[in-house]
Amino acid sequence: MSTPADPAAHPAEARPAARPADTDDPLARERSHLSASRAALRAMRADVESLDIRDVTANWVNAEVLAHQIDERIKALADLSDTPLFFGRLDYLHAPGAEQAEGAGGERFYIGRRHVHDADGDPMVIDWRAPVSQPFYRASKKDPMDVGLRRRFGYTGGDLTAYEDEHLSDPAEPSGAATASKLLQQEIERPRVGPMRDIVATIQPEQDEIVRSGLGGTVCVQGGPGTGKTAVGLHRVAYLLYAHRERLARTGTLVIGPNKSFLHYIEQVLPALGELTVRQATVDDLVAHVEVRGTDEAPAAIVKGDARMAQVLRGAVYAHVTMPTEPVVVVRGSRRWRVPAYELEGLVRELLDRGIRYGAAREALPQRIAHAVLVQMERAGEAPDDRVQDAVARNAAVKAAVKAIWPAVDPAKLVLRLLTDADFLAAHAEGILTEEEQKTILWARPVRSVRSAKWSAADAVLIDEAADLVERTHSLGHVVLDEAQDLSPMQYRAVGRRCSTGSATVLGDLAQGTTPWATRTWEEALAHLGKSEGVVEELTAGFRVPTDVITYASRLLPHIAPGLTPVASVRENPGFFEIRPAGADAAGDADVVAACEELLRNEGSIGLIAADARVPALAEALTAAGLTYLSPGEETTAETRLTLVPASLAKGLEYDYVVLDEPQAVVDGEPDERTGLRRLYVALTRAVSGLIVTHRAALPPQLA
C-alpha cells in the first residue's frame, strides 16, 4: 500500500513512539505516555493558534481562505477529554528491510484517532489510517504481519484503566485471542448515551478491508442490523480523506442519510476523527428545487420513482427543439449573409446526435450559426476574427432563430406540464408508461403556477432529473449513501449524478426496505446509480444486537428477504430479552411505562418504539407518569435518557435498551404485510443490551 498524500503521513510515522518513563508498573507507563501525548497535542494546537498571517498573504481573499484553513486545523486538533487519544499499541519484531519496510525491531507504535508528534516531530500517536496501523486490525495468529505484541487499552471516560495483550508471534499463546478480547467486548457493549460514536477501536478485519478499499471503486455493503455498516461507511470516508486529501479537497465528499434525525445521530463521528469538511444531507435536500408541500399515494409514487420516467422526461425536454424552416439572414454593414434552412437543420441535428446537455447545446447553437456566417465571409475575401464571430452570435436575427429552434426550458414548468396536461404526457409517455400509469400520476386539478403547486418528494426528484438534462449536475469525489435500500430508481439516479465522475459507498440491508419501491437487488440499485461495476460486500457478523434478540428477529427473514444470510452475533453477552403480555386499554399503557421505568434503572439510553398511531397515547402515558422523554434526533443526556420513537423513524438508530410496544400494530401501520414485517424487523433490532416486547394483541404469526 502506498503512503497516503497527507501532511500527517511524513517519514516520522515510520519511527517508533518515544518510550514512556521507566517504571515497574506497565499501566503507569501507559498512563504516562497518554499524559505526554495529550500535552503534545495541546502544543500542536497552540502552535497553530500562534500563527501570524498578517504579512504572508497577497490580498484579503487569500487572508480569508488561510484564516479559515487555520481555524479548521485548530478544530481538528481539539483534545476531546472523554475520547481516548489512543486505543492500541503495536510492537513489531524486526527492523526495516527490503521485505518489511513497515516494521522495525523493538519499535512501538501507539494507534489512535489522529496523528500526534512531539516537539522534535517524532510521532507519539499514529493515525489509525496510516499503513503502519493496519496490522492492528488485520494481524492474527495465522498471519501476525511481523507484530509481536498487540495491546488494547480500556478506558473509563478519558482515563486509561486497563490493558490487554495478544502475543501474536508466541506459539505458546492459544489462537483465537482476538475474538475473545474482553476489552473489545466491553467497548462494543459500552452504554450508548448521546450521538453515534466512532468504532476505530473495534474495527474488525472484514470491516477494515472495506474501509481501506480504494477511491476509484464503488463498494456496496449489505449488512444486517448491528453489523456496523454505517460506521464502516463513515470510516471509509475518513480513510479516503487521509489517503487522497488533495483530490477530495477539490472534488468534495458527501454523506447521504434517510432523514434529519439519522444525520443528527451520526454527525459527530467524522469530527471525532478530525474530519470537518464532509457535508451531510438527505436525498430531499439534494433535489430541493421546489418546496415540497404535498404527498403521493403509493401507486403514484411508485410510477414517479420508476426509471422509465427518465425516458419520459428526456423526450419531453428535447421535444422543444424544432427543425428550422426559414433561413437566418445576418446584416453587417452593407452586406447580408444568409444561412439556409437546410444548413441550420444540419447544425441542429449534429448537436442532437452529440447527446450533450440541452442547455449546453442551446448555448453552442448561436456560435455554430456564427461560424457558418464567418465561412461565407472568408469565401468572400474578408478576414473576420473571433470578435466578429462573437458579434454575429449576438446578432438579433441569430438570437431570434435560436429562440425559435432551441427555446429555453424551465425544469419545474416542464414537470408541471407533464403532470397536468394529459395530452402532453401521452405524447411523451407513449410506449413507455401504460395508460393506467399515466392516469395514476396525473393531477386531478389544474395548477396555476409552479409556486402554487403542491409538489411531492417524488415530483422534486423528477424536476432534478429534468434540471440535469438541461444543465449538468456538479459531481463530487465520493458519496456515501446510507439506508440505500429504501430509495426509488429515480432517487438512485439523483444520487448517481452527484458522483458521476467519482465513486460511492452504498450501505443498506435488503431486509429493512420499508418503501413500496424498496430495492430488490443491489445489482439493480448499482445500475440505477450508474455504478454497475460496483462490488457488493456482505457483513454478517453482528456486533451490536445481542444474540437472543437477533435470533428472535431473524425469524422474520424468510418472510421479508428470503435468501439473505441471518446475522450471527459475535457477542458473548446474550443480552436481556423478554416478551410481556400487557393489560387492556389504559392498563396496557401503564405496563409499557412500567417497562420503561424498569430499564431506566440501568445505565445507558432507552428507546420506546411504537407504531406511529400509538405514539400520542404513549406520550400522554409517559407524561402522566412523570417521565421526561425526547424525540428522535434529540440528544440524550444523563438526565433524560428515554426517547419515544415512531416506528417509521427507528431505522438507523440504536439504544442500549428498547421497549417495543405492540408488534402487530407496527405491522398493521404499513400498507402491506411484507412492508409491515420489515418495519417490525427494524424495530426489533435497535437494542444493544436488552429488549422488552409488550403486547395486548396476538404477536404476528411469523414470529412463532
Stockholm file with secondary structure:
# STOCKHOLM 1.0

chainA/1-704         MSTPADPAAHPAEARPAARPADTDDPLARERSHLSASRAALRAMRADVESLDIRDVTANWVNAEVLAHQIDERIKALADLSDTPLFFGRLDYLHAPGAEQAEGAGGERFYIGRRHVHDADGDPMVIDWRAPVSQPFYRASKKDPMDVGLRRRFGYTGGDLTAYEDEHLSDPAEPSGAATASKLLQQEIERPRVGPMRDIVATIQPEQDEIVRSGLGGTVCVQGGPGTGKTAVGLHRVAYLLYAHRERLARTGTLVIGPNKSFLHYIEQVLPALGELTVRQATVDDLVAHVEVRGTDEAPAAIVKGDARMAQVLRGAVYAHVTMPTEPVVVVRGSRRWRVPAYELEGLVRELLDRGIRYGAAREALPQRIAHAVLVQMERAGEAPDDRVQDAVARNAAVKAAVKAIWPAVDPAKLVLRLLTDADFLAAHAEGILTEEEQKTILWARPVRSVRSAKWSAADAVLIDEAADLVERTHSLGHVVLDEAQDLSPMQYRAVGRRCSTGSATVLGDLAQGTTPWATRTWEEALAHLGKSEGVVEELTAGFRVPTDVITYASRLLPHIAPGLTPVASVRENPGFFEIRPAGADAAGDADVVAACEELLRNEGSIGLIAADARVPALAEALTAAGLTYLSPGEETTAETRLTLVPASLAKGLEYDYVVLDEPQAVVDGEPDERTGLRRLYVALTRAVSGLIVTHRAALPPQLA
#=GR chainA/1-704 SS CCCCSCTTCSGGGGSCCCCCCCCSCHHHHHHHHHHHHHHHHHHHHHHHHTCCCTTSCSSHHHHHHHHHHHHHHHHHTCCCTTSCSEEEEEEESSCCCSSCSSCCTTCEEEEESSCEECTTSCEEEEETTSGGGHHHHHCCSSCCTTEEEEEEEEEETTEEEEEEEECTTCTTSCTTTTTTCHHHHHHHHSCCCSSCCCCTTTCCHHHHHHHTCCTTSCEEEEECTTSCHHHHHHHHHHHHHHHTHHHHHHHCEEEEESSHHHHHHHTTHHHHTTCCCCEEEEHHHHTCSSCBCCCCCHHHHHHHTSTHHHHHHHHHHHTTCCCCCSCEEEEETTEEEEECHHHHHHHHHHHHHHTCCHHHHHHHHHHHHHHHHHHHHHHTTCCCCHHHHHHHHTCHHHHHHHHHHSCCCCHHHHHHHHHHCHHHHHHHHTTTSCHHHHHHHSCSSCCSCTTTCCBCHHHHHHHHHHHHHHSCCCCCSEEEECSGGGCCHHHHHHHHHTTTTSEEEEEECGGGCCSTTCCSCHHHHHHHHTCTTCEEEEECEESSSCHHHHHHHGGGHHHHSTTCCCCEECCSCCCEEEEEECCSHHHHHHHHHHHHHHHTTSSSCEEEEECGGGHHHHHHHHHHTTCCCBCTTSCCCSSCCEEEEEGGGCTTCCEEEEEEECHHHHHHTSSSHHHHHHHHHHHHTCEEEEEEEEESSCCCGGGC
#=GC SS_cons         CCCCSCTTCSGGGGSCCCCCCCCSCHHHHHHHHHHHHHHHHHHHHHHHHTCCCTTSCSSHHHHHHHHHHHHHHHHHTCCCTTSCSEEEEEEESSCCCSSCSSCCTTCEEEEESSCEECTTSCEEEEETTSGGGHHHHHCCSSCCTTEEEEEEEEEETTEEEEEEEECTTCTTSCTTTTTTCHHHHHHHHSCCCSSCCCCTTTCCHHHHHHHTCCTTSCEEEEECTTSCHHHHHHHHHHHHHHHTHHHHHHHCEEEEESSHHHHHHHTTHHHHTTCCCCEEEEHHHHTCSSCBCCCCCHHHHHHHTSTHHHHHHHHHHHTTCCCCCSCEEEEETTEEEEECHHHHHHHHHHHHHHTCCHHHHHHHHHHHHHHHHHHHHHHTTCCCCHHHHHHHHTCHHHHHHHHHHSCCCCHHHHHHHHHHCHHHHHHHHTTTSCHHHHHHHSCSSCCSCTTTCCBCHHHHHHHHHHHHHHSCCCCCSEEEECSGGGCCHHHHHHHHHTTTTSEEEEEECGGGCCSTTCCSCHHHHHHHHTCTTCEEEEECEESSSCHHHHHHHGGGHHHHSTTCCCCEECCSCCCEEEEEECCSHHHHHHHHHHHHHHHTTSSSCEEEEECGGGHHHHHHHHHHTTCCCBCTTSCCCSSCCEEEEEGGGCTTCCEEEEEEECHHHHHHTSSSHHHHHHHHHHHHTCEEEEEEEEESSCCCGGGC
//
